Amino acid sequence: MNILIKPVITEKMTAEAESLNRFGFVVDRTANKIEIKKAVEETYDVTVESVRTMVCIGKKRTRGTKSGFISGMTKTYKKAIVTLSEGDTIDFYSNI
């Protein structure tokens, strides 16, 4: 089972990474904090101090097309904010 789906790379998360050494990930909805911590430590070879999780509920979206209005929902996902120990860091841009 793949626990880490993708990293969250936004202006806010980049600022937190630089100042507070926190990194964000979109994770599997069924994963708990212990599994997330283990997956981050194995994948990036760092030491994790704490993990905060949140479930981001999907929003209702409506768009107009030629044939009328289409209503739908965006997907619900789980996000984890991982705080690393002092001296550890993750470089998401090294593989580009």
N, C-alpha and C positions, 0 to 999 in steps of 0.2 A: 504494500500500500504506500502510495506517495503522499506524504504528509505536507511537505512544502510545495505549494502550487507555483507561486511566483512572488518575487519581491515587490514591495510597494515603493515606487520611486516617484515622489512628489516633492514640491518645494518644502513643505512642512516636515516631511520625514528626512529630507537631506539636512535641514537645519538642526533637527534633533540628533541626527547621526554625528554631526560636527561638534555640537555643544554637549550633548548628554550621552553619547555613545549608544544610541537606541536605533534599532533597525526594524522595519515593518515587513511582514510577509502575509500573503493570502494563503490560508491553510485549509486543510480538509475540515469539513463541518463536524466530523465525529472525533477529531483529535483533541486530546486534553493537554494541559500545560506540560506535564511530564514528558509526553511523547514529542511535543513541539521542541522542548529543550533538548532532548536527545537527538532529534533530527538535525537541528541547527548545529550542535556541537560536532556531530559526525560529518556533516556536509562541508562546513566551513573551517573546521579545526580551531574553534575558539571556545572560551569558557563563558557560559551564560549565567548571569546573576539572577535575573528575574524574567518572568513572562507574564504579560497582560494580554487577555483575549477579549474580543468583542464580536458579536454577530451583527453584521450590517444588513438590515432588512431591505429587500428589493423595493424599488419605488414604482408607482404606477406611471406609465408613459402613454401618451396619445400622439399620433402623427397623422397628418392629412395626406391622402394619396388621391390619384385620379378616381378610384372607385369608392372613395369615402374615407371616413375616419377609422383607423385601426387602433384598438386599445390593447395594452399588454403590460407586462411587469418586467423589470430588470431582475436579474438573479440575486438571490440572497447568498451571502458569502460570510466566512469567518475570517477575521483579521487578528494577527498576533503582533504585539510590540515587544521586542526582545531587547533587554538591556545586557550589554556585554561587560565583562570585568575590565578594569583599567589596563590599558596597553593593547587590548585586542581590538581588531577592526575587520570589517568585511568590505571588500572592493568589488562592487557589482560590475564595474566598467572594464575589468581586466580581460574579459573574454570577447570584447567587441573588436 
